[in-house]
Amino acid sequence: MKKENLSWILRLIISALFIVSAVAKLYPSPYFAISTFEVKQLYPLGFSEGFAPYFSRILIGIEFALGIAILLKDYLKKITIPATILLLAVFTIHLSYTTFASGNAGNCGCFGELIPMTPVEAIIKNIIAIGLLVWLFKILPADGKSNFWLLKSVALGCILGLFMLAPIRPVAEVIEEPTSEIQDNLGVIADSSALLTVEEPKAEIVKDTIKKVEEKKTEDTPKKVKSGYEKYFPGIDTDKKILCYFVPGCDHCMDTAKELNEMRKKDKNFPPVYVIFMNEEPEKIPTFFEFAGTKFPYKMIDVIPFWTELGTGRDTPGVKYLWNGNEFKYYDGINENKFNGTEFKKLIKKPYSELKK
C-alpha cells in the first residue's frame, strides 16, 4: 500500500476517534452530558465548581479541533500530531493513577455515557492511538507551506462552539415548586407548647402526660436530626419519609416510582414519598407521573446540584428511607444497590430498636 493511502487511513481513524469521543460527551444532550462529566470526572480530581464548566468545554472543544486538524495539512507534524500525542499521554497517566488508586471500576468518561469504558480499556485505547500517531508521524513527509491562522481558527471555533452549544448556567438550586400539596402524617402528638396552654387547671397533668409520651416516643423512635432536605420539603425531618432522586426521562426511575405507588396503595401507613427531579427533559414529568399512577410532591433542581445531592459514585434512581431526618437506607442505580421493593417493605416496618443495631 502506498504511504499516502496508508497515511490517510490512519488520519481518518484518529480523526474519528477524537470526534466520536467529543460527540459522546454531549450525549444525550449537551448541557446534561457536560455537567455529568464535570461532576463525575472533574470534581473527584479537585476541580472547583467555578473552574470545571470552563475546563470541560475547552477540553471537548480541543478534542473536536484535533479531530478536524488531523485531516488538515497545516503544521500536521509540527503541531497537530505532537499535541494529540501529548493529550493522550496526559489522559493515560491520569487513568493509570486512577486505576492504581481506586481499581479498574466505573466509567472513565472518555466516551461519556454513550460508550462506557473502564480505565484499563481506555488506557489500551490510548496506547493504540499513540502507536498509530507515531506510525503516522514516521510515514508523513515534512510539513509544506502551512496556514497557522487556519489551525488557530479551527481551535477557537470549536471551543467557542461548545460554549454556545452548552452555555454555562448560574447554579440554581430549586427551579420549580411542588405540583401538589404536601400531606404528611406528623404524628399523633401535637406540639408540646400548644398542649400546655389547653387547660390551665390541668397543667400538671398535661405536663406529666407529655413527659411520659415523649419518653416512650424517644424510646421507640430515633432522635430527630436535620437531614438538610427541609429546604426542599418542610416537614420531611418528622416521622418516616421516602426521598427519591429521579430523572424525568429515566425508565428505571419510572419503574421505581410505579413500584413505590403500588406499595403505597396496599399499605395505609406507607411513608409519604417526595421526589427531587433533575432539570433534564422536564416536559416529561407529566408522563412520568402518569406512568407511576400518582403525583408525588416534587422539586426540580439543576443538573450539577442534582448530582451533588445524589452523592459521589451514586446513580439514579435513588431512594432514601428517612426517619426523623435520620437516613437508614439508601438505594441507588441499577446494579448491586438498586431499589429492592421486597426488602424495603420489611425495612419500613421494623422498629427503631432493630434498625439501630
C-alpha atoms as one frame of an Amber mdcrd trajectory, in Angstrom:
protein
   0.000   0.000   0.000   1.238   3.470  -0.856   2.342   5.631   2.071  -0.079
   8.361   1.061  -3.063   5.994   1.169  -1.900   4.489   4.461  -1.436   7.935
   5.983  -4.990   8.882   5.062  -6.381   5.706   6.597  -4.518   6.441   9.826
  -5.651  10.071   9.818  -9.284   9.064   9.299  -9.131   6.543  12.162  -7.579
   9.045  14.564  -9.949  11.810  13.460 -12.961   9.563  14.003 -11.662   8.565
  17.436 -11.434  12.170  18.644 -14.653  13.397  17.044 -16.661  10.433  18.383
 -15.125  10.990  21.819 -16.175  14.654  21.755 -19.678  13.931  20.420 -20.187
  11.180  23.015 -19.513  13.695  25.783 -22.542  15.653  24.519 -24.938  12.676
  24.661 -27.910  12.647  25.259 -27.981  16.457  25.488 -25.039  18.883  25.657
 -25.665  20.620  28.981 -26.721  17.439  30.786 -23.800  15.414  29.428 -21.168
  18.084  30.116 -22.495  18.725  33.635 -22.459  14.990  34.341 -18.882  14.800
  33.036 -17.887  17.638  35.368 -19.442  16.099  38.475 -18.345  12.512  37.861
 -14.922  13.090  36.305 -13.622  16.570  37.146 -14.878  17.152  40.698 -13.140
  13.997  42.013  -9.893  15.380  40.535 -10.229  18.509  42.638 -11.665  20.907
  40.030 -13.729  23.655  41.615 -17.364  24.263  40.698 -16.333  27.591  39.187
 -13.482  26.299  37.023 -14.881  22.903  35.934 -17.524  24.299  33.494 -14.849
  26.214  31.580 -12.316  23.385  31.574 -14.855  20.795  30.372 -15.976  22.891
  27.410 -12.405  23.808  26.437 -11.326  20.170  26.664 -14.173  18.897  24.492
 -13.585  21.779  22.067  -9.922  20.757  21.779 -10.973  17.162  21.068 -13.188
  18.391  18.236 -10.381  20.647  16.944  -7.796  17.832  16.945 -10.250  15.556
  15.146 -10.540  18.169  12.390  -6.905  19.312  12.412  -5.570  15.780  11.837
  -7.281  15.922   8.420  -5.606  19.229   7.523  -2.100  19.553   6.095  -1.262
  22.656   8.118   1.500  22.036  10.708   0.492  18.390  10.853   3.887  17.127
  12.050   4.977  20.245  13.934   1.843  20.926  15.977  -1.162  18.622  15.454
   0.406  15.180  15.899   2.636  16.162  18.880  -0.326  17.926  20.567  -2.536
  14.874  20.037   0.100  12.506  21.447   0.609  14.823  24.433  -3.119  14.933
  25.210  -3.422  11.137  25.004  -0.324  10.733  27.188  -1.805  13.008  29.874
  -5.067  11.034  29.783  -3.144   7.760  30.054  -1.110   8.939  33.053  -4.276
  10.090  34.801  -6.088   6.808  34.069  -3.098   4.782  35.264  -3.059   6.661
  38.556  -6.844   6.242  38.915  -6.570   2.502  38.306  -3.724   2.192  40.813
  -5.562   4.222  43.471  -9.154   3.057  43.012  -9.036  -0.055  40.867 -10.438
  -0.763  37.445 -14.021   0.210  38.214 -16.578   2.608  36.841 -16.779   4.595
  33.629 -13.659   6.594  32.771 -15.754   9.138  30.844 -13.660   9.028  27.647
 -16.812   8.489  25.609 -19.229   9.987  28.125 -22.260   7.886  28.985 -22.677
   6.788  25.345 -19.893   4.173  25.370 -18.899   3.279  28.960 -15.260   2.217
  29.299 -13.250   1.077  32.290  -9.940   2.868  32.966  -7.916  -0.129  31.717
  -9.913  -0.285  28.473  -9.307   3.440  27.990  -5.570   3.037  28.653  -5.348
   0.317  25.991  -7.300   2.509  23.562  -4.960   5.461  24.199  -1.799   3.384
  23.783  -3.060   2.050  20.452  -3.926   5.599  19.336  -0.473   6.870  20.335
   1.073   3.998  18.366  -0.945   4.953  15.284   0.099   8.592  15.652   3.786
   7.671  15.919   3.416   5.498  12.828   1.670   8.353  11.020   4.433  10.779
  12.038   7.096   8.499  10.561   5.459   7.968   7.171   4.390  11.564   6.577
   6.668  13.886   4.620   7.853  17.127   6.191   5.248  19.868   6.538   4.938
  22.044   3.475   3.509  25.522   3.373   1.098  25.852   6.298  -1.527  28.325
   7.435  -1.299  28.871  11.194  -4.379  31.115  11.229  -6.490  28.311   9.795
  -5.343  25.967  12.561  -5.954  28.645  15.163  -9.410  29.416  13.768 -10.404
  25.733  13.904  -9.354  25.506  17.562 -11.051  28.732  18.629 -14.154  27.956
  16.576 -14.582  24.523  18.195 -14.067  25.870  21.713 -16.461  28.794  21.227
 -18.939  26.426  19.603 -19.032  24.341  22.800 -19.767  27.423  24.918 -22.603
  28.319  22.544 -23.959  24.766  22.395 -23.973  24.332  26.183 -23.967  27.791
  27.823 -22.816  27.895  31.423 -25.817  28.371  33.662 -25.816  30.040  37.060
 -26.223  27.436  39.776 -29.892  27.496  40.724 -30.975  25.019  43.368 -34.764
  24.877  43.298 -36.296  25.542  39.884 -39.897  24.540  40.366 -42.406  24.293
  43.186 -44.147  21.032  44.069 -47.037  20.083  41.822 -49.376  19.272  44.673
 -49.943  19.932  48.340 -47.620  18.084  50.684 -49.659  15.993  53.097 -47.688
  14.458  55.927 -48.551  12.417  58.966 -46.715  14.443  61.538 -47.550  12.059
  64.386 -50.219  11.695  66.992 -48.688  14.143  69.441 -49.102  17.860  68.721
 -46.578  20.495  69.680 -45.969  20.342  73.413 -46.124  24.120  73.827 -49.653
  24.120  72.427 -50.729  21.327  74.764 -49.525  23.253  77.792 -51.955  26.072
  77.123 -55.064  23.946  76.619 -56.337  23.926  80.218 -54.655  25.936  82.952
 -56.179  23.945  85.864 -54.780  20.672  84.499 -51.320  21.930  83.548 -49.509
  19.498  85.839 -51.436  16.527  84.447 -50.717  17.627  80.900 -47.024  18.084
  81.659 -46.832  14.652  83.191 -48.638  13.090  80.211 -46.373  14.839  77.716
 -43.302  13.724  79.597 -44.415  10.078  79.563 -45.388  10.174  75.882 -42.131
  11.858  74.888 -40.142   9.321  76.897 -41.941   6.497  75.100 -41.517   8.236
  71.752 -37.796   8.746  72.388 -37.522   5.097  73.244 -39.292   3.853  70.070
 -38.032   6.380  67.526 -34.683   7.863  66.555 -33.683  11.269  67.812 -34.722
  13.986  65.391 -31.889  15.455  63.327 -31.575  17.887  60.433 -31.275  15.997
  57.158 -30.702  19.090  55.021 -33.803  18.399  52.921 -36.116  20.812  54.752
 -35.063  23.419  52.182 -36.939  21.346  49.617 -39.744  19.813  51.667 -40.738
  21.377  55.019 -41.639  18.645  57.497 -39.516  15.942  55.887 -37.461  15.598
  59.082 -40.521  14.499  61.070 -41.511  10.832  61.203 -40.872   8.349  58.374
 -40.356   9.722  54.873 -39.111   8.476  51.497 -36.963  10.773  49.357 -36.336
   9.861  45.719 -33.879  11.158  43.139 -35.334  10.728  39.662 -34.645  11.873
  36.100 -37.913  12.521  34.171 -36.865  10.502  31.121 -35.284   7.599  33.034
 -37.148   4.302  32.529 -35.690   2.781  35.695 -36.812   5.835  37.683 -40.337
   5.482  36.299 -40.433   1.797  37.231 -39.278   2.589  40.768 -41.883   5.346
  41.170 -44.613   2.972  39.987 -43.449   0.272  42.402 -43.488   2.751  45.294
 -47.017   3.810  44.376 -48.203   0.186  44.272 -46.701  -0.364  47.723 -48.330
   2.833  48.999 -51.782   1.747  47.780 -51.520  -1.549  49.672 -50.260  -0.025
  52.933 -52.208   2.798  54.579 -49.221   3.506  56.857 -46.743   3.754  53.998
 -44.414   6.773  54.482 -45.027   9.861  52.290 -42.928   9.942  49.131 -41.078
  13.039  47.911 -39.205  13.434  44.643 -36.241  15.563  43.603 -36.136  15.693
  39.804 -33.125  16.582  37.697 -33.845  19.504  35.383 -33.366  17.372  32.276
 -36.348  16.993  29.921 -38.804  18.489  32.458 -41.569  18.277  29.862 -41.617
  14.521  30.551 -42.696  14.935  34.189 -46.464  14.621  33.435 -45.787  11.393
  31.517 -43.595  10.204  34.396 -46.395  10.598  36.932 -48.964   9.172  34.535
 -46.854   6.010  34.302 -46.332   5.925  38.075 -50.090   6.191  38.642 -49.916
   9.138  41.030 -48.346  12.557  41.557 -45.775  12.764  44.308 -44.767  16.159
  45.736 -41.608  17.174  43.889 -38.935  19.783  43.393 -36.731  20.163  40.347
 -33.088  21.202  40.610 -30.382  21.827  38.036 -28.121  19.046  36.768 -24.983
  19.799  38.806 -26.761  20.365  42.165 -28.716  17.162  41.473 -25.591  15.035
  41.036 -24.063  16.715  44.095 -27.143  15.925  46.193 -27.238  12.354  44.891
 -23.687  11.757  46.122 -20.315  10.798  44.663 -20.306   7.455  42.900 -24.098
   7.090  43.031 -26.572   6.922  40.172 -30.291   7.136  39.519 -32.816   6.033
  40.581 -32.030   6.976  44.169 -34.363   6.098  47.062 -33.704   7.162  50.668
 -35.564   5.964  53.751 -35.582   8.737  56.354 -36.913   8.635  59.902 -36.892
  11.885  61.860 -34.240  13.117  59.450 -32.003  10.068  60.005 -31.027   8.084
  56.915 -31.487   4.339  57.403 -31.281   3.106  53.819 -30.117   4.496  50.513
 -30.709   2.580  47.296 -29.205   3.862  44.040 -28.503   2.849  40.464 -29.481
  -0.311  38.661 -26.783  -2.691  39.862 -25.951  -4.204  43.265 -27.511  -1.393
  45.309 -30.674  -0.962  43.212 -34.070  -0.484  44.838 -35.406  -3.720  46.336
 -39.149  -3.497  46.954 -39.416  -6.751  48.904 -36.618  -5.727  51.253 -37.939
  -2.198  51.554 -41.431  -3.288  52.675 -39.869  -5.192  55.555 -37.463  -2.364
  56.349 -40.112   0.315  56.911 -41.997  -1.998  59.302 -39.000  -2.526  61.553
 -38.955  -0.747  64.930 -36.122   1.619  65.677 -34.577  -0.880  68.089 -33.871
  -3.217  65.149 -32.718  -0.510  62.750 -30.091   0.902  65.091 -28.345  -2.440
  65.556
